[in-house]
Amino acid sequence: MIENNKSYGNIFLNGILNDNPIFRLALSMCPAVGISTNVMNGLLMGIAVLFVQFCSSLTISLVKNFIHPRIRIPTYTLTIATWVTVTDLVLAAFFPVAYKSLGIFVRLIVVFCFITMRLDVFARKNPVFPSLVDAVGMGFGFMLGMMAIGGVREIMGMGTLLGYDVLGFRPLLFFVLPCSGFFVVGFMMAIFNYTEIVYNRRKREMRSVA
Amino acid sequence: MKEIVKITIGLTLTCLIAAGIMGGVFVITAKAKKHNEYLNFKENMLALLGYNQTKPAPDTLQLCTVYRYLIYQGDKTSLGYMLPVKSKDAKDILYQFIRVNLQGQFVDKFDIDIETAQTNDQNMREKAIAAVLPKDVNQLIFADRFIVASNKDKRLAYLLPGKSPGFKTNINFMLALNSKYSIVGLQILEHQEDPGLGDEIEQEYFKNQFTGKDSERLKTLKVIKEPLPDEQLKFLERAKWAKDAYSEKDIETLQKKYQDKDICAITGATISSVAVVNGVKNVVTKFVYRVKILENIISKQKITVAF
């Protein structure tokens, strides 16, 4: 899986570029399609997911030697559920404005498959610090992906960005509806993959020249 | 066999630890959460009265809450109202508890010893009331409450919180009635309806349809499955899209034109629309009946209420 000589920077960038949860792994599409109607929502959701992923990875990599291998999935789910409940209560108590706009979506973080997958693939087999870096990388990848989708949908749908009126008119209200989420995610996934193909081809050409 | 025991112990321990962490965080954040809910409630009340960040509420605005209780004494049932009254020198607010029997006649009244800050807590209220009631009262049950907003001795509005079973769970809302008991505003406080469908009850084009309807019209109000005419839709949403497009006279004429129209349901959310309409009808008809009795008693017994 991950060798010991991979630097922490590589692990971090892995979560954003190579293994981006939305664009490469295509996991947890539900929030990417449903909540990312504007940049602010995407940012808040990304921060919540980052926090949950960070704490879950920390917990699991600390107790990885005590988990019986046959009950690891229920254990992951229990850990994630605990941290999501903690996030929900803390948001409701100390950040009421954010809680009002996120509403019921914070509780849906429990079913994000990429958090469970990351715990099983990475946190169970690696020491604490690499797991944390990987968790932060994954969380950032998710947050940046959500913000990118949210940005496109907000500009094209409402003509605003982070609440500030940029265009002055509303180009296509279609972009605020849920169905446009599928279109936008699909197109961005295509652009993401195409850039990667072109980048790899360039790198190969440069290496063969050198 | 040993494996199963190990697995069971492992799972039980994990569940207990998880429960412990969640319980601990809940206890720590419960007070702040309640405070936030109270602030949210107060903000909704002020928004219904027309005050927001650009137009703050005046200092002389007074919000008095009247609590209604059901009293079971032997086999007799009666209603009790906890009212804020002005003290003799009109500077402080004291609290009185009056009892009304089911036919609407005044039974008796008591002075309660409670501080204004403690009236928000249900337990303290009931303790203070139970201390003055006669000893053979079996049960004292809280029924509902309403809030009277007044500014410098002039009543602005009655604020009625209420709830109604919606498509998923209860829809909590708050109504504002003016002194002639016609609706001035409706605010949806809390609901769990579907986003995009039942969620639309929070939109202006649904809530503003209730403005101006009085208690007589509400008795026969129903939901019709027709689209809103364009003119009415623009008028209802004027605060969002066209703040300065209507003059005072235009607003009056359009308001009068659509005053008696039934409520147009939200497309794809008939149950949620009907739930809100039924809840509003329920709350207003019951309130108007009760408040008339209460006003009668207050004037006959010459109780100097603080509103």
Interface residues (C-beta under 8 A of the other chain):
Chain A: G34 F66 I67 H68 R70 I71 P74 T75 L78 T79 A81 T82 T85 V86 L89 V90 A92 A93 F94 P96 I104 P178
Chain B: E3 K6 I7 G10 L11 T14 C15 A18 I21 M22 V25 F26 T29 A30 A32 K33 N36 L39 N40 Q192 P195 G196
